[in-house]
Amino acid sequence: MTTNSMTPGKTTIAIDVLLTVARLTTLGVSGVRRLGRGPVNRVKGLLKKHNLEEGVDIEVQDDTVYAEIYVVLEKDVNIRQVGNNIQHEVSRAILDIVGMQVGWINVHVEDIDYDTGA
């Protein structure tokens, strides 16, 4: 009896899955208060798989993920370190959870939240 380890077919990942993975992973990074709004009135390319939602902009080209992430950080954090942590964690999550390669992750710090909650 011969066993074929190759399964015919294709797996398609919805862009919403990538957005959710990036969004939830970013919110889980220490120092991130919330996601930003991102650019307003952005013109999107017609042939690109592209989406902007809740501070995360994802583009997929040739099965490689490119992301722009817009965040508001907590006060008294090292902005550079938090940005690096977001890049590392989102890249790892996309590779581990979805199995796609990451081209780049750009982090845009839109604001620092100094609200004391009082």
Order of alpha helices (4+ residues) and beta strands (2+ residues): alpha-beta-beta-beta-beta-alpha-beta
